[in-house]
Amino acid sequence: MSSFPLDGRLERAALHPLLAAVLGLLLAFILFQGISTLVAFGLILVWHGVPLADVVADMPAVLEAYAGDLIVANTAGQVFGLLIPALLFARLHSSGWPKMMRVRPAPAAFMVVSVLALLALIPVVQALGAWADTWPWPESIRNFEQGQMDLIERILLQDFPLVFSISMLALVPAICEEFLFRGYIQRQAERALGALSGVLFSGIVFGLYHLRLTQALALSVLGIYLAWITWRSGSILPAIVVHFVNNSLAAVLGKLSATGQIEMDVETFQVPWSIAVGGLVVFSFLVVVLHRTAGASSAEPLRSDKLPNELSL
């Protein structure tokens, strides 16, 4: 049985794992928002030389004109606001941070079935999202989220190469968000709360992190699935792959919808409940397959009070 030492500065300072997770989330959120905003307006105001008065006078038009810069800014925020802080925080807990963050191979069969289970889960997530969207949300929340969707639509309407779009909108977020939520936050929550609560904590904060309350339920379900396959396989790689596939499908469908090639609103499309129930049945079956595919060696003792100086893998 391998292990990693809990010998970093935050461990020597006796920082509670759950408090470390919350502080990591807050710091990552502030850094992501701040860096993305600074890079975006830095590129627009300085690199392109757009007068501040023009930006203030018609910000939507300016953002649409420089959609490529928004993608670059989002990528910078992901890397320097989510990924790097997660790695640094992990290093402050353990000199063996790659093991702590479950950076190790996963069985190929587990990876394949994980993606198949995602495809079965998507109708369920879509149905939950459309259902939650019908709730009586305050107009302020509706307007805030509509602004987010309008910005995303402007980006999707740009004639970017598919490889560029997929890389920036799917691959980078999949890597950066998984290292934060499943690599660092989940591990800390597991140490403090145990396996089940750690998985739920990671999934729910992932759903809330996106600041889309109407979709928080659906995103939390997806986040819980990503957290579970990370714990069950003992590897962060399946979650990265599944996250990438999910984002790629969303980007492609969003592009087709924004350009009018398909007539549907991806966010509020009503999936028939019969299809959602069928997807749930298939998903449940595949979860059982995943549980068996991972094997007994992937199960992890998750409470750090058993080992004061190291955590078993």
ChimeraX commands (.cxc) that place a marker at each C-alpha (Angstrom):
marker #1 position 0.00,0.00,0.00 radius 0.5
marker #1 position 1.47,3.37,-1.03 radius 0.5
marker #1 position 1.04,6.57,0.92 radius 0.5
marker #1 position 1.88,10.24,0.77 radius 0.5
marker #1 position 3.24,12.32,3.65 radius 0.5
marker #1 position 1.25,15.14,5.21 radius 0.5
marker #1 position 4.37,17.18,5.87 radius 0.5
marker #1 position 3.64,20.59,4.36 radius 0.5
marker #1 position 3.41,23.95,6.06 radius 0.5
marker #1 position -0.37,23.92,6.28 radius 0.5
marker #1 position -0.22,20.53,8.00 radius 0.5
marker #1 position 2.38,21.74,10.46 radius 0.5
marker #1 position 0.14,24.74,11.14 radius 0.5
marker #1 position -2.68,22.26,11.94 radius 0.5
marker #1 position -5.06,23.88,9.44 radius 0.5
marker #1 position -8.28,21.86,9.41 radius 0.5
marker #1 position -8.75,20.12,6.03 radius 0.5
marker #1 position -12.29,21.46,5.54 radius 0.5
marker #1 position -11.17,25.00,6.35 radius 0.5
marker #1 position -8.34,24.56,3.87 radius 0.5
marker #1 position -10.86,23.48,1.24 radius 0.5
marker #1 position -13.07,26.52,1.85 radius 0.5
marker #1 position -10.11,28.91,1.79 radius 0.5
marker #1 position -8.88,27.28,-1.41 radius 0.5
marker #1 position -12.29,27.73,-3.02 radius 0.5
marker #1 position -12.52,31.40,-2.03 radius 0.5
marker #1 position -9.00,32.17,-3.21 radius 0.5
marker #1 position -9.51,30.37,-6.51 radius 0.5
marker #1 position -12.81,32.16,-7.12 radius 0.5
marker #1 position -11.29,35.59,-6.46 radius 0.5
marker #1 position -8.20,34.89,-8.55 radius 0.5
marker #1 position -10.18,33.47,-11.46 radius 0.5
marker #1 position -12.58,36.40,-11.62 radius 0.5
marker #1 position -9.86,38.97,-11.09 radius 0.5
marker #1 position -7.35,37.56,-13.55 radius 0.5
marker #1 position -9.96,36.96,-16.25 radius 0.5
marker #1 position -11.26,40.51,-15.93 radius 0.5
marker #1 position -7.82,42.13,-15.87 radius 0.5
marker #1 position -6.57,40.17,-18.87 radius 0.5
marker #1 position -9.73,40.83,-20.89 radius 0.5
marker #1 position -9.76,44.57,-20.35 radius 0.5
marker #1 position -5.99,44.74,-20.59 radius 0.5
marker #1 position -6.12,43.21,-24.06 radius 0.5
marker #1 position -9.03,45.39,-25.17 radius 0.5
marker #1 position -7.84,48.68,-23.70 radius 0.5
marker #1 position -4.07,48.33,-24.08 radius 0.5
marker #1 position -3.34,45.77,-26.79 radius 0.5
marker #1 position -6.14,46.87,-29.14 radius 0.5
marker #1 position -6.19,50.46,-27.96 radius 0.5
marker #1 position -9.98,50.71,-27.55 radius 0.5
marker #1 position -10.84,53.91,-25.65 radius 0.5
marker #1 position -12.36,53.34,-22.22 radius 0.5
marker #1 position -15.25,55.62,-23.15 radius 0.5
marker #1 position -16.15,53.33,-26.06 radius 0.5
marker #1 position -16.09,50.29,-23.77 radius 0.5
marker #1 position -18.35,51.97,-21.24 radius 0.5
marker #1 position -20.70,53.33,-23.92 radius 0.5
marker #1 position -21.40,49.96,-25.57 radius 0.5
marker #1 position -19.78,47.13,-23.66 radius 0.5
marker #1 position -21.80,44.28,-25.33 radius 0.5
marker #1 position -20.67,45.40,-28.80 radius 0.5
marker #1 position -17.05,45.70,-27.68 radius 0.5
marker #1 position -17.09,42.27,-26.05 radius 0.5
marker #1 position -18.61,40.76,-29.19 radius 0.5
marker #1 position -15.97,42.41,-31.36 radius 0.5
marker #1 position -13.17,41.04,-29.20 radius 0.5
marker #1 position -14.62,37.63,-28.34 radius 0.5
marker #1 position -11.27,35.98,-28.98 radius 0.5
marker #1 position -9.72,38.05,-26.23 radius 0.5
marker #1 position -12.44,36.91,-23.84 radius 0.5
marker #1 position -11.52,33.29,-24.51 radius 0.5
marker #1 position -7.84,34.07,-23.92 radius 0.5
marker #1 position -8.74,35.89,-20.69 radius 0.5
marker #1 position -10.89,32.98,-19.50 radius 0.5
marker #1 position -8.05,30.57,-20.23 radius 0.5
marker #1 position -5.60,32.74,-18.28 radius 0.5
marker #1 position -8.06,32.83,-15.37 radius 0.5
marker #1 position -8.45,29.06,-15.46 radius 0.5
marker #1 position -4.71,28.37,-15.47 radius 0.5
marker #1 position -3.50,31.06,-13.05 radius 0.5
marker #1 position -6.65,31.28,-10.92 radius 0.5
marker #1 position -7.63,27.61,-10.59 radius 0.5
marker #1 position -4.91,25.19,-11.68 radius 0.5
marker #1 position -1.76,26.79,-10.28 radius 0.5
marker #1 position -3.31,27.72,-6.89 radius 0.5
marker #1 position -4.64,24.15,-6.54 radius 0.5
marker #1 position -1.16,22.74,-7.18 radius 0.5
marker #1 position 0.46,25.21,-4.79 radius 0.5
marker #1 position -2.07,24.50,-2.06 radius 0.5
marker #1 position -1.53,20.75,-2.46 radius 0.5
marker #1 position 2.22,21.26,-2.18 radius 0.5
marker #1 position 1.65,23.16,1.07 radius 0.5
marker #1 position 0.02,20.01,2.44 radius 0.5
marker #1 position 2.31,17.31,1.10 radius 0.5
marker #1 position 5.65,16.82,-0.59 radius 0.5
marker #1 position 3.90,13.94,-2.33 radius 0.5
marker #1 position 1.24,16.21,-3.86 radius 0.5
marker #1 position 0.80,14.20,-7.11 radius 0.5
marker #1 position -0.38,11.21,-5.08 radius 0.5
marker #1 position -2.47,13.47,-2.89 radius 0.5
marker #1 position -4.24,14.79,-6.01 radius 0.5
marker #1 position -4.56,11.29,-7.48 radius 0.5
marker #1 position -2.38,11.98,-10.50 radius 0.5
marker #1 position -1.99,8.42,-11.69 radius 0.5
marker #1 position -3.21,6.19,-14.56 radius 0.5
marker #1 position -6.67,4.63,-14.56 radius 0.5
marker #1 position -7.79,1.40,-16.24 radius 0.5
marker #1 position -8.71,1.96,-19.89 radius 0.5
marker #1 position -11.97,0.07,-19.42 radius 0.5
marker #1 position -12.92,2.39,-16.55 radius 0.5
marker #1 position -12.25,5.43,-18.72 radius 0.5
marker #1 position -14.42,4.14,-21.56 radius 0.5
marker #1 position -17.33,3.14,-19.34 radius 0.5
marker #1 position -17.09,6.49,-17.52 radius 0.5
marker #1 position -17.73,8.30,-20.81 radius 0.5
marker #1 position -20.59,5.96,-21.70 radius 0.5
marker #1 position -22.13,6.60,-18.29 radius 0.5
marker #1 position -21.85,10.34,-18.92 radius 0.5
marker #1 position -23.77,9.96,-22.18 radius 0.5
marker #1 position -26.52,8.16,-20.28 radius 0.5
marker #1 position -26.49,10.82,-17.54 radius 0.5
marker #1 position -26.76,13.80,-19.90 radius 0.5
marker #1 position -30.54,13.42,-20.50 radius 0.5
marker #1 position -31.04,13.27,-16.73 radius 0.5
marker #1 position -28.93,16.39,-16.16 radius 0.5
marker #1 position -30.70,18.17,-19.02 radius 0.5
marker #1 position -34.14,17.29,-17.63 radius 0.5
marker #1 position -33.15,18.49,-14.15 radius 0.5
marker #1 position -31.79,21.73,-15.57 radius 0.5
marker #1 position -34.92,22.41,-17.63 radius 0.5
marker #1 position -37.13,21.58,-14.63 radius 0.5
marker #1 position -35.18,23.87,-12.29 radius 0.5
marker #1 position -35.39,26.62,-14.90 radius 0.5
marker #1 position -39.19,26.63,-14.49 radius 0.5
marker #1 position -38.95,27.50,-10.79 radius 0.5
marker #1 position -40.01,31.04,-9.77 radius 0.5
marker #1 position -36.54,32.56,-9.70 radius 0.5
marker #1 position -36.19,36.29,-8.89 radius 0.5
marker #1 position -35.90,38.53,-11.92 radius 0.5
marker #1 position -32.44,39.68,-10.80 radius 0.5
marker #1 position -31.15,36.11,-11.06 radius 0.5
marker #1 position -32.80,35.67,-14.45 radius 0.5
marker #1 position -31.22,38.86,-15.77 radius 0.5
marker #1 position -27.78,37.96,-14.41 radius 0.5
marker #1 position -27.83,34.52,-16.02 radius 0.5
marker #1 position -29.20,35.90,-19.27 radius 0.5
marker #1 position -26.23,38.22,-19.42 radius 0.5
marker #1 position -23.93,35.22,-19.01 radius 0.5
marker #1 position -25.71,33.33,-21.79 radius 0.5
marker #1 position -25.64,36.32,-24.13 radius 0.5
marker #1 position -21.88,36.60,-23.66 radius 0.5
marker #1 position -21.38,32.88,-24.32 radius 0.5
marker #1 position -23.56,33.10,-27.43 radius 0.5
marker #1 position -21.49,36.00,-28.78 radius 0.5
marker #1 position -18.36,33.89,-28.34 radius 0.5
marker #1 position -19.92,30.86,-30.01 radius 0.5
marker #1 position -21.03,32.98,-32.97 radius 0.5
marker #1 position -17.42,33.85,-33.79 radius 0.5
marker #1 position -15.77,31.97,-36.63 radius 0.5
marker #1 position -13.09,30.29,-34.56 radius 0.5
marker #1 position -11.48,27.01,-35.72 radius 0.5
marker #1 position -13.11,24.03,-34.03 radius 0.5
marker #1 position -9.81,22.86,-32.54 radius 0.5
marker #1 position -9.29,26.28,-30.94 radius 0.5
marker #1 position -12.82,26.39,-29.52 radius 0.5
marker #1 position -12.64,22.86,-28.13 radius 0.5
marker #1 position -9.21,23.47,-26.62 radius 0.5
marker #1 position -10.16,26.73,-24.92 radius 0.5
marker #1 position -13.75,25.93,-23.93 radius 0.5
marker #1 position -13.45,22.23,-23.14 radius 0.5
marker #1 position -9.89,20.97,-22.59 radius 0.5
marker #1 position -8.48,23.80,-20.46 radius 0.5
marker #1 position -11.52,24.00,-18.12 radius 0.5
marker #1 position -11.59,20.21,-17.79 radius 0.5
marker #1 position -7.98,20.09,-16.61 radius 0.5
marker #1 position -8.00,23.21,-14.44 radius 0.5
marker #1 position -11.37,22.67,-12.75 radius 0.5
marker #1 position -10.74,18.99,-12.07 radius 0.5
marker #1 position -7.38,19.66,-10.41 radius 0.5
marker #1 position -9.10,22.19,-8.17 radius 0.5
marker #1 position -12.38,20.44,-7.38 radius 0.5
marker #1 position -11.47,16.76,-7.59 radius 0.5
marker #1 position -7.73,17.00,-6.98 radius 0.5
marker #1 position -7.58,19.41,-4.05 radius 0.5
marker #1 position -11.05,20.28,-2.71 radius 0.5
marker #1 position -12.36,16.72,-2.76 radius 0.5
marker #1 position -9.29,15.28,-1.09 radius 0.5
marker #1 position -9.52,17.81,1.73 radius 0.5
marker #1 position -13.26,17.22,2.15 radius 0.5
marker #1 position -12.67,13.46,2.25 radius 0.5
marker #1 position -10.05,13.86,4.93 radius 0.5
marker #1 position -12.43,15.88,7.08 radius 0.5
marker #1 position -15.79,14.26,6.32 radius 0.5
marker #1 position -15.17,10.81,4.86 radius 0.5
marker #1 position -15.85,9.39,1.41 radius 0.5
marker #1 position -19.58,10.00,0.90 radius 0.5
marker #1 position -19.65,13.52,2.32 radius 0.5
marker #1 position -16.42,14.39,0.52 radius 0.5
marker #1 position -17.89,13.33,-2.81 radius 0.5
marker #1 position -21.11,15.26,-2.14 radius 0.5
marker #1 position -19.20,18.35,-0.98 radius 0.5
marker #1 position -17.01,18.41,-4.08 radius 0.5
marker #1 position -19.98,17.93,-6.39 radius 0.5
marker #1 position -22.22,20.53,-4.79 radius 0.5
marker #1 position -19.60,23.29,-4.60 radius 0.5
marker #1 position -18.79,22.53,-8.25 radius 0.5
marker #1 position -22.44,23.15,-9.11 radius 0.5
marker #1 position -22.59,26.40,-7.13 radius 0.5
marker #1 position -19.21,27.65,-8.34 radius 0.5
marker #1 position -20.53,28.35,-11.84 radius 0.5
marker #1 position -22.85,31.07,-10.44 radius 0.5
marker #1 position -25.89,29.76,-12.30 radius 0.5
marker #1 position -28.48,29.06,-9.66 radius 0.5
marker #1 position -31.07,27.83,-12.15 radius 0.5
marker #1 position -28.59,25.16,-13.25 radius 0.5
marker #1 position -26.97,24.47,-9.87 radius 0.5
marker #1 position -28.95,21.26,-9.31 radius 0.5
marker #1 position -28.02,19.81,-12.70 radius 0.5
marker #1 position -24.38,20.86,-12.41 radius 0.5
marker #1 position -24.17,19.44,-8.88 radius 0.5
marker #1 position -25.40,16.05,-10.12 radius 0.5
marker #1 position -22.71,16.12,-12.80 radius 0.5
marker #1 position -20.15,17.22,-10.21 radius 0.5
marker #1 position -21.08,14.40,-7.85 radius 0.5
marker #1 position -20.60,11.89,-10.66 radius 0.5
marker #1 position -17.17,13.34,-11.45 radius 0.5
marker #1 position -16.27,13.18,-7.77 radius 0.5
marker #1 position -17.42,9.58,-7.45 radius 0.5
marker #1 position -15.43,8.29,-10.42 radius 0.5
marker #1 position -12.38,10.10,-9.05 radius 0.5
marker #1 position -12.74,8.40,-5.68 radius 0.5
marker #1 position -13.66,4.99,-7.08 radius 0.5
marker #1 position -10.81,4.83,-9.60 radius 0.5
marker #1 position -8.28,6.52,-7.33 radius 0.5
marker #1 position -7.32,8.67,-10.32 radius 0.5
marker #1 position -8.19,12.18,-11.48 radius 0.5
marker #1 position -7.85,11.21,-15.16 radius 0.5
marker #1 position -11.36,9.75,-15.68 radius 0.5
marker #1 position -12.94,12.95,-14.37 radius 0.5
marker #1 position -10.78,15.07,-16.70 radius 0.5
marker #1 position -11.78,12.96,-19.70 radius 0.5
marker #1 position -15.48,12.94,-18.80 radius 0.5
marker #1 position -15.44,16.68,-18.11 radius 0.5
marker #1 position -13.74,17.28,-21.46 radius 0.5
marker #1 position -16.31,15.19,-23.34 radius 0.5
marker #1 position -19.19,16.95,-21.60 radius 0.5
marker #1 position -17.81,20.42,-22.34 radius 0.5
marker #1 position -17.04,19.48,-25.95 radius 0.5
marker #1 position -20.60,18.30,-26.54 radius 0.5
marker #1 position -21.97,21.46,-24.90 radius 0.5
marker #1 position -19.70,23.68,-27.02 radius 0.5
marker #1 position -20.63,21.94,-30.28 radius 0.5
marker #1 position -24.37,21.94,-29.53 radius 0.5
marker #1 position -24.18,25.53,-28.33 radius 0.5
marker #1 position -22.42,26.53,-31.56 radius 0.5
marker #1 position -25.03,24.77,-33.69 radius 0.5
marker #1 position -27.82,26.43,-31.71 radius 0.5
marker #1 position -26.25,29.90,-31.78 radius 0.5
marker #1 position -25.75,29.73,-35.55 radius 0.5
marker #1 position -29.27,28.42,-36.17 radius 0.5
marker #1 position -28.15,25.06,-37.54 radius 0.5
marker #1 position -30.36,23.37,-34.97 radius 0.5
marker #1 position -33.55,24.91,-33.64 radius 0.5
marker #1 position -33.31,24.39,-29.90 radius 0.5
marker #1 position -32.27,26.20,-26.76 radius 0.5
marker #1 position -29.65,23.88,-25.33 radius 0.5
marker #1 position -30.12,25.20,-21.78 radius 0.5
marker #1 position -33.91,24.86,-21.56 radius 0.5
marker #1 position -34.59,22.03,-24.00 radius 0.5
marker #1 position -37.23,19.79,-22.46 radius 0.5
marker #1 position -36.03,16.20,-22.52 radius 0.5
marker #1 position -39.01,13.83,-22.32 radius 0.5
marker #1 position -39.07,12.26,-18.87 radius 0.5
marker #1 position -39.29,8.82,-20.47 radius 0.5
marker #1 position -35.88,9.40,-22.04 radius 0.5
marker #1 position -34.51,10.84,-18.79 radius 0.5
marker #1 position -35.74,7.81,-16.83 radius 0.5
marker #1 position -34.26,5.49,-19.44 radius 0.5
marker #1 position -30.96,7.34,-19.20 radius 0.5
marker #1 position -31.05,7.01,-15.42 radius 0.5
marker #1 position -31.57,3.25,-15.68 radius 0.5
marker #1 position -28.66,2.86,-18.10 radius 0.5
marker #1 position -26.51,5.17,-16.00 radius 0.5
marker #1 position -27.23,3.15,-12.84 radius 0.5
marker #1 position -26.24,-0.06,-14.61 radius 0.5
marker #1 position -23.00,1.49,-15.85 radius 0.5
marker #1 position -22.19,2.77,-12.35 radius 0.5
marker #1 position -22.34,-0.83,-11.14 radius 0.5
marker #1 position -20.01,-1.80,-14.00 radius 0.5
marker #1 position -17.64,1.02,-13.03 radius 0.5
marker #1 position -17.70,-0.09,-9.40 radius 0.5
marker #1 position -16.63,-3.58,-10.44 radius 0.5
marker #1 position -14.18,-2.41,-13.12 radius 0.5
marker #1 position -12.23,-0.25,-10.67 radius 0.5
marker #1 position -11.40,-3.25,-8.53 radius 0.5
marker #1 position -10.80,-3.50,-4.82 radius 0.5
marker #1 position -7.33,-1.94,-5.03 radius 0.5
marker #1 position -8.80,1.47,-5.87 radius 0.5
marker #1 position -10.81,1.80,-2.66 radius 0.5
marker #1 position -9.25,4.30,-0.28 radius 0.5
marker #1 position -9.44,4.81,3.48 radius 0.5
marker #1 position -10.39,8.45,3.66 radius 0.5
marker #1 position -10.17,9.67,7.24 radius 0.5
marker #1 position -6.85,11.21,8.19 radius 0.5
marker #1 position -7.25,10.63,11.92 radius 0.5
marker #1 position -6.06,7.05,11.40 radius 0.5
marker #1 position -2.67,8.21,10.17 radius 0.5
marker #1 position -1.35,11.43,11.72 radius 0.5
marker #1 position 1.59,11.81,9.32 radius 0.5
marker #1 position 0.38,10.19,6.14 radius 0.5
marker #1 position -2.77,9.28,4.29 radius 0.5
marker #1 position -3.08,5.86,2.72 radius 0.5
marker #1 position -3.92,5.40,-0.90 radius 0.5
marker link #1:1,2 radius 0.2
marker link #1:2,3 radius 0.2
marker link #1:3,4 radius 0.2
marker link #1:4,5 radius 0.2
marker link #1:5,6 radius 0.2
marker link #1:6,7 radius 0.2
marker link #1:7,8 radius 0.2
marker link #1:8,9 radius 0.2
marker link #1:9,10 radius 0.2
marker link #1:10,11 radius 0.2
marker link #1:11,12 radius 0.2
marker link #1:12,13 radius 0.2
marker link #1:13,14 radius 0.2
marker link #1:14,15 radius 0.2
marker link #1:15,16 radius 0.2
marker link #1:16,17 radius 0.2
marker link #1:17,18 radius 0.2
marker link #1:18,19 radius 0.2
marker link #1:19,20 radius 0.2
marker link #1:20,21 radius 0.2
marker link #1:21,22 radius 0.2
marker link #1:22,23 radius 0.2
marker link #1:23,24 radius 0.2
marker link #1:24,25 radius 0.2
marker link #1:25,26 radius 0.2
marker link #1:26,27 radius 0.2
marker link #1:27,28 radius 0.2
marker link #1:28,29 radius 0.2
marker link #1:29,30 radius 0.2
marker link #1:30,31 radius 0.2
marker link #1:31,32 radius 0.2
marker link #1:32,33 radius 0.2
marker link #1:33,34 radius 0.2
marker link #1:34,35 radius 0.2
marker link #1:35,36 radius 0.2
marker link #1:36,37 radius 0.2
marker link #1:37,38 radius 0.2
marker link #1:38,39 radius 0.2
marker link #1:39,40 radius 0.2
marker link #1:40,41 radius 0.2
marker link #1:41,42 radius 0.2
marker link #1:42,43 radius 0.2
marker link #1:43,44 radius 0.2
marker link #1:44,45 radius 0.2
marker link #1:45,46 radius 0.2
marker link #1:46,47 radius 0.2
marker link #1:47,48 radius 0.2
marker link #1:48,49 radius 0.2
marker link #1:49,50 radius 0.2
marker link #1:50,51 radius 0.2
marker link #1:51,52 radius 0.2
marker link #1:52,53 radius 0.2
marker link #1:53,54 radius 0.2
marker link #1:54,55 radius 0.2
marker link #1:55,56 radius 0.2
marker link #1:56,57 radius 0.2
marker link #1:57,58 radius 0.2
marker link #1:58,59 radius 0.2
marker link #1:59,60 radius 0.2
marker link #1:60,61 radius 0.2
marker link #1:61,62 radius 0.2
marker link #1:62,63 radius 0.2
marker link #1:63,64 radius 0.2
marker link #1:64,65 radius 0.2
marker link #1:65,66 radius 0.2
marker link #1:66,67 radius 0.2
marker link #1:67,68 radius 0.2
marker link #1:68,69 radius 0.2
marker link #1:69,70 radius 0.2
marker link #1:70,71 radius 0.2
marker link #1:71,72 radius 0.2
marker link #1:72,73 radius 0.2
marker link #1:73,74 radius 0.2
marker link #1:74,75 radius 0.2
marker link #1:75,76 radius 0.2
marker link #1:76,77 radius 0.2
marker link #1:77,78 radius 0.2
marker link #1:78,79 radius 0.2
marker link #1:79,80 radius 0.2
marker link #1:80,81 radius 0.2
marker link #1:81,82 radius 0.2
marker link #1:82,83 radius 0.2
marker link #1:83,84 radius 0.2
marker link #1:84,85 radius 0.2
marker link #1:85,86 radius 0.2
marker link #1:86,87 radius 0.2
marker link #1:87,88 radius 0.2
marker link #1:88,89 radius 0.2
marker link #1:89,90 radius 0.2
marker link #1:90,91 radius 0.2
marker link #1:91,92 radius 0.2
marker link #1:92,93 radius 0.2
marker link #1:93,94 radius 0.2
marker link #1:94,95 radius 0.2
marker link #1:95,96 radius 0.2
marker link #1:96,97 radius 0.2
marker link #1:97,98 radius 0.2
marker link #1:98,99 radius 0.2
marker link #1:99,100 radius 0.2
marker link #1:100,101 radius 0.2
marker link #1:101,102 radius 0.2
marker link #1:102,103 radius 0.2
marker link #1:103,104 radius 0.2
marker link #1:104,105 radius 0.2
marker link #1:105,106 radius 0.2
marker link #1:106,107 radius 0.2
marker link #1:107,108 radius 0.2
marker link #1:108,109 radius 0.2
marker link #1:109,110 radius 0.2
marker link #1:110,111 radius 0.2
marker link #1:111,112 radius 0.2
marker link #1:112,113 radius 0.2
marker link #1:113,114 radius 0.2
marker link #1:114,115 radius 0.2
marker link #1:115,116 radius 0.2
marker link #1:116,117 radius 0.2
marker link #1:117,118 radius 0.2
marker link #1:118,119 radius 0.2
marker link #1:119,120 radius 0.2
marker link #1:120,121 radius 0.2
marker link #1:121,122 radius 0.2
marker link #1:122,123 radius 0.2
marker link #1:123,124 radius 0.2
marker link #1:124,125 radius 0.2
marker link #1:125,126 radius 0.2
marker link #1:126,127 radius 0.2
marker link #1:127,128 radius 0.2
marker link #1:128,129 radius 0.2
marker link #1:129,130 radius 0.2
marker link #1:130,131 radius 0.2
marker link #1:131,132 radius 0.2
marker link #1:132,133 radius 0.2
marker link #1:133,134 radius 0.2
marker link #1:134,135 radius 0.2
marker link #1:135,136 radius 0.2
marker link #1:136,137 radius 0.2
marker link #1:137,138 radius 0.2
marker link #1:138,139 radius 0.2
marker link #1:139,140 radius 0.2
marker link #1:140,141 radius 0.2
marker link #1:141,142 radius 0.2
marker link #1:142,143 radius 0.2
marker link #1:143,144 radius 0.2
marker link #1:144,145 radius 0.2
marker link #1:145,146 radius 0.2
marker link #1:146,147 radius 0.2
marker link #1:147,148 radius 0.2
marker link #1:148,149 radius 0.2
marker link #1:149,150 radius 0.2
marker link #1:150,151 radius 0.2
marker link #1:151,152 radius 0.2
marker link #1:152,153 radius 0.2
marker link #1:153,154 radius 0.2
marker link #1:154,155 radius 0.2
marker link #1:155,156 radius 0.2
marker link #1:156,157 radius 0.2
marker link #1:157,158 radius 0.2
marker link #1:158,159 radius 0.2
marker link #1:159,160 radius 0.2
marker link #1:160,161 radius 0.2
marker link #1:161,162 radius 0.2
marker link #1:162,163 radius 0.2
marker link #1:163,164 radius 0.2
marker link #1:164,165 radius 0.2
marker link #1:165,166 radius 0.2
marker link #1:166,167 radius 0.2
marker link #1:167,168 radius 0.2
marker link #1:168,169 radius 0.2
marker link #1:169,170 radius 0.2
marker link #1:170,171 radius 0.2
marker link #1:171,172 radius 0.2
marker link #1:172,173 radius 0.2
marker link #1:173,174 radius 0.2
marker link #1:174,175 radius 0.2
marker link #1:175,176 radius 0.2
marker link #1:176,177 radius 0.2
marker link #1:177,178 radius 0.2
marker link #1:178,179 radius 0.2
marker link #1:179,180 radius 0.2
marker link #1:180,181 radius 0.2
marker link #1:181,182 radius 0.2
marker link #1:182,183 radius 0.2
marker link #1:183,184 radius 0.2
marker link #1:184,185 radius 0.2
marker link #1:185,186 radius 0.2
marker link #1:186,187 radius 0.2
marker link #1:187,188 radius 0.2
marker link #1:188,189 radius 0.2
marker link #1:189,190 radius 0.2
marker link #1:190,191 radius 0.2
marker link #1:191,192 radius 0.2
marker link #1:192,193 radius 0.2
marker link #1:193,194 radius 0.2
marker link #1:194,195 radius 0.2
marker link #1:195,196 radius 0.2
marker link #1:196,197 radius 0.2
marker link #1:197,198 radius 0.2
marker link #1:198,199 radius 0.2
marker link #1:199,200 radius 0.2
marker link #1:200,201 radius 0.2
marker link #1:201,202 radius 0.2
marker link #1:202,203 radius 0.2
marker link #1:203,204 radius 0.2
marker link #1:204,205 radius 0.2
marker link #1:205,206 radius 0.2
marker link #1:206,207 radius 0.2
marker link #1:207,208 radius 0.2
marker link #1:208,209 radius 0.2
marker link #1:209,210 radius 0.2
marker link #1:210,211 radius 0.2
marker link #1:211,212 radius 0.2
marker link #1:212,213 radius 0.2
marker link #1:213,214 radius 0.2
marker link #1:214,215 radius 0.2
marker link #1:215,216 radius 0.2
marker link #1:216,217 radius 0.2
marker link #1:217,218 radius 0.2
marker link #1:218,219 radius 0.2
marker link #1:219,220 radius 0.2
marker link #1:220,221 radius 0.2
marker link #1:221,222 radius 0.2
marker link #1:222,223 radius 0.2
marker link #1:223,224 radius 0.2
marker link #1:224,225 radius 0.2
marker link #1:225,226 radius 0.2
marker link #1:226,227 radius 0.2
marker link #1:227,228 radius 0.2
marker link #1:228,229 radius 0.2
marker link #1:229,230 radius 0.2
marker link #1:230,231 radius 0.2
marker link #1:231,232 radius 0.2
marker link #1:232,233 radius 0.2
marker link #1:233,234 radius 0.2
marker link #1:234,235 radius 0.2
marker link #1:235,236 radius 0.2
marker link #1:236,237 radius 0.2
marker link #1:237,238 radius 0.2
marker link #1:238,239 radius 0.2
marker link #1:239,240 radius 0.2
marker link #1:240,241 radius 0.2
marker link #1:241,242 radius 0.2
marker link #1:242,243 radius 0.2
marker link #1:243,244 radius 0.2
marker link #1:244,245 radius 0.2
marker link #1:245,246 radius 0.2
marker link #1:246,247 radius 0.2
marker link #1:247,248 radius 0.2
marker link #1:248,249 radius 0.2
marker link #1:249,250 radius 0.2
marker link #1:250,251 radius 0.2
marker link #1:251,252 radius 0.2
marker link #1:252,253 radius 0.2
marker link #1:253,254 radius 0.2
marker link #1:254,255 radius 0.2
marker link #1:255,256 radius 0.2
marker link #1:256,257 radius 0.2
marker link #1:257,258 radius 0.2
marker link #1:258,259 radius 0.2
marker link #1:259,260 radius 0.2
marker link #1:260,261 radius 0.2
marker link #1:261,262 radius 0.2
marker link #1:262,263 radius 0.2
marker link #1:263,264 radius 0.2
marker link #1:264,265 radius 0.2
marker link #1:265,266 radius 0.2
marker link #1:266,267 radius 0.2
marker link #1:267,268 radius 0.2
marker link #1:268,269 radius 0.2
marker link #1:269,270 radius 0.2
marker link #1:270,271 radius 0.2
marker link #1:271,272 radius 0.2
marker link #1:272,273 radius 0.2
marker link #1:273,274 radius 0.2
marker link #1:274,275 radius 0.2
marker link #1:275,276 radius 0.2
marker link #1:276,277 radius 0.2
marker link #1:277,278 radius 0.2
marker link #1:278,279 radius 0.2
marker link #1:279,280 radius 0.2
marker link #1:280,281 radius 0.2
marker link #1:281,282 radius 0.2
marker link #1:282,283 radius 0.2
marker link #1:283,284 radius 0.2
marker link #1:284,285 radius 0.2
marker link #1:285,286 radius 0.2
marker link #1:286,287 radius 0.2
marker link #1:287,288 radius 0.2
marker link #1:288,289 radius 0.2
marker link #1:289,290 radius 0.2
marker link #1:290,291 radius 0.2
marker link #1:291,292 radius 0.2
marker link #1:292,293 radius 0.2
marker link #1:293,294 radius 0.2
marker link #1:294,295 radius 0.2
marker link #1:295,296 radius 0.2
marker link #1:296,297 radius 0.2
marker link #1:297,298 radius 0.2
marker link #1:298,299 radius 0.2
marker link #1:299,300 radius 0.2
marker link #1:300,301 radius 0.2
marker link #1:301,302 radius 0.2
marker link #1:302,303 radius 0.2
marker link #1:303,304 radius 0.2
marker link #1:304,305 radius 0.2
marker link #1:305,306 radius 0.2
marker link #1:306,307 radius 0.2
marker link #1:307,308 radius 0.2
marker link #1:308,309 radius 0.2
marker link #1:309,310 radius 0.2
marker link #1:310,311 radius 0.2
marker link #1:311,312 radius 0.2
marker link #1:312,313 radius 0.2
view
